[in-house]
Amino acid sequence: MKHTLFFLMIGTMFIAACSLPTIQTSWSKPGAQPGEFERAQAECEEDQGIAGLGGQAGFDVCMKRMGWFLIEETVQ
């Protein structure tokens, strides 16, 4: 009986987790010209950013410094 209840609870949690919406983020910049994102992305991948801040955080700072911002969209 305990095992049945356990598996029922696990199944319910799995179904609930799969039904949650997914948040997708993307970069945006008003008035950006075609190819501008790719150039900014390449430059920020090369840029070391602020001293002591590397990886994704350094990339994010560089993109924001160039006028880009992250938007979040809900995807089902």
Secondary structure by P-SEA (a helix, b strand, c coil): caaaaaaaaaaaaaaaaaabbbbbbbbbbcccccaaaaaaaaaaaacccccccccaaaaaaaaaaabbbbbbbbcc
